[in-house]
C-alpha cells in the first residue's frame, strides 16, 4: 500500500511546511494564499505536490487535496501537527493489521486544554460517538471515499458560515456509505500550540453553531444530543453562559439548521 499526507495550510511554502511538520511521506499541500500556483518538489525523497489557492475555507482546501489524491491510503493533516518519525509506516502497518477497517482514527496528542479525544484501545466508531475526532486523526482508503463521492462540508469549519463540525460530518458520511470506521491508540504526531482559527470561547456563536451542526449530525435526536452534550461537559462549557441559556441558544441553532 502507498500513503499520501493531505495538508490544509495557510500562506506556507512546501519545504517550510515539510520541515516544520517533519513530513516523512508523499504529500499534497493546499495552501490558502493570495494567488494561484502549483509546484512539485521533493523533501527527503518524498514527492510534495503544492497548490496555492486564493479561496478560503478549510473544507474547500481538504476537498481540493482529496480530489487530487492518488495513494491507497490518505492521511489528513493540519499545518500545526508535528509527525513522529516512522508515522507513515505505522499507519500502513495498522491497516495491514486490521483489514476489516476502511478508515482508522489515529491518536494525535493535542495541546493541553484542546483535547477532544484520547484513544486507549482499538474499537469501532459508530454514529453516536463520532463527534469528537479531529480531521487530523483520519486515515482512510482513498478508493472508498472516491467511490462513494464523500467530501467535506463547505457549510461548517474554519472559513465557513458555521465555525466547526466538518470533521464529524465527514465521519458520519463515511458511516452512512457503509465504511467501517475504527479508532486506534497508535500515536502518530503531536499538535503545536497556536491560536485557534475558529474557537473564541464558549460564547453565543459557539452554542448556536453547535445547534445547527447537531441537526445535520443527529437528525431528530438533535435536541436530546444537545442536552447530553451540555450536561456531560457543563463544568467546562457553562462558566460564562448558564446551562439553561446555552441550551436555549443551541435550540435556536437547531431551528435554523432545520430550515
N, C-alpha and C positions, 0 to 999 in steps of 0.2 A: 504494500500500500504506500501511497505518497501523501504528503501533507502540505498544505499552504496555510499561512497565517493571513487573516484578513483584518487589516488595521484601519480604524477610523481615527483620523488625526486632524489637527488644525495648524496650518502655516508652519509645517516642519518639513525638512528635506529628507530624502530617503536614507542617506547614510547617517544623518543626525539621529533619526529615529532608531535605526538599526543598532547603533552604539548604545543609546540610552535604554532601549528595551532589551538589549542582549539577544537580538533575533538570531536564531540558530536553525532556520528552515527557509524554504522559499516563502515569499510573501507578496501580497497585493496591498498596496498602501493607497488609501483615498484621503487626500489632504484638502480640507476646505481652505481655499485661498481667495485671491482676487482675480485670478485669470486661469485659463485652461492650458494645461501642458501635460506631456507624457514622456517618460523616460524609462529605460531599462538599465539596471546596473547590478553589480554583484557585491556581496558582503560575505566574506569568509566562505566562498564557493557556493553561496546560496543566491538564487535569482530573485531580485527585487523588481517588481513592476510598480511604478509610481505614477499616480494620476493626481493632478491638481485640478480641483473643481471649484467653480465660483458659487455654486448653490450651497445653501445652508441646511443643516438638519442631519442628525446622526443616523436616522433611519435611512435617509437617502444615500448617505455615504456607505452604509453597510450593504444596501441593495446594489449599489454600483460595484462593490467588491464581489458580492455574491454572484452576480450575473456574469462576471468575468472569471470566476474560479474554475480551475481545471483539475485539481488534485482529487484523489479518492476521499480524503478526509480534510475538512476545513475547520480551522480553529479561529474563532472571532477574538478580536483584541481591541483594547483602547490604548492610547499613547502613554498612559500613566502606569502601565503594567511592565514590571521587570521580570523577564523569564529566567527560570533556573536552567543551569546547564543540563542538556540532555532532555529538555521538555518534549521535543518532537518525538524522540524515540519512546519516551514514557507514554505519550498519547497513543501512538501506533501500537505499542505493546498492550495497552489496556483494551483497545479494540480487538486485538488478536485474542486476548484472554476472555473476552465477552462477545462472541459472535452474535449473540441474541440482541445486542444493543445497536440501534440506528443512530442514537445520539447519547453522548456522555457529558455530564456536567462535572467538570473538574474543580478541585479546590484551588482557589487563588486567595491568598491571605490579604484581607482588606486593612486599610488604615484604621487604627483604634477609633471607635465611635461611629464607623461607617459600615460595620459588619451587618450583612443581611442574612448570612447563612454560614454554617460550618458543618462539613460532612465528615462523619466519623466512621461510616460503614457504607458498603455498596448496597444500593437498593433502588427500587422502582420509583419513578416520579409520576404522579397522577395529576388530574385537573385541579384537585383541591389543595395540592401542596406545591404547585408550580410557580407561585407568585413571588418567590424570594430570591431567585437565582439571577445574577447579573449576566449580561451577554458575554463578558469576557471569560465566563466559565464554560461556554458552549463549544463542543466539538461534535461535528455531525457528518454523516456520509453524504457527500455532495450530490450524488445521483438521486438520493431520496428526496432532498428538498427541491432539486430541479424538476424531477418527475412529477412532483405534486404542486409545483408552482408556488412554493412557500416563500414569502418575502417579509420584510419588516414593515410595520405600520408607519405611515407618514403623518399620522394624527397625534402620535404620542412620542415622547423622547426629547432630548436636547434639540432646540431649534424648531420644535413643532408647537402646535397650539396648546397641547396639554403636556405637562412637564416630564412625565416618565411613564414607563409601563410597556414600552415596545418589546422589551425582553420577555416579559411574562406572556404577552400575546403571541410571540413567535413560538414559544414552547406549546402554548395552547393549540396553535395551528398545526404544529407537528403531531401532537397527540390526536387531534381531530382527524388528521390524514392517515392515522394508523401507525405512525412511527413509534417504536419502543424506546422510551427515554429512561435513562438510569443516572443516578448520582454516584460518584466515586470519590474516595478520600485521597486519591493521588494528587499531590500538590505540585503545580507546575510553575507558579510565579507568585509575585508579591506586588501589591499596589503601592505606588508612591503617593505621598501626600501632596495635594494641590487643591485649589478652590473648586467647588462643585460648579458645573455649568448650569445646573437646574435647581439644586436644593438650597433654599434660603431660610430654612427653619420650618417648624410645623405651624405654618400660618394658614390663612384662609385659602389661598391658592392651592397649597398642598392638599388640603382635605377636599376641596372642590374637584380638583383634577383626579384625585383618587376615586371619588364617587363616579365620575364619568368612566374611568378605567374599569371599575367593577361591573358596570353594565356589560361591557364588551367581554370581560373575563368570566363572569359568573352567571350572566343572564338573569333568570327570575329569582336566583338566590342572592342577588347583589346586596340587598338591604341586610340580610342575615350575615353575610360575609363582612360587610362594612362594620356592623356592630361587633362581630367576633374580633376583627382586626383592632378596633379601639379598646375593647376590654382586655385583650391579650397584651397590649403594649401601652396601657393608659399611663403608667408611671413616667414613661419617656415622652409620649405623644401629647399629653394633655396638661403640660406645665403652664402654658400660656392661655390656651383655649380649653375651657372645661369640656369634659366628655360629651355632655348633652348637646352643647353648642357645636362641637366638632361633628357629631353625628348628624345634626341638622344641616350643616354645610355639605357633608357628604351626600345627604339626601337631595339637596339642590343640584349637586353634580349628577346624581343618578337621574334626576328628572331631565336634565339637559342631554345626558347620554342616551336616553330613550327616545329623544326627538330626532 
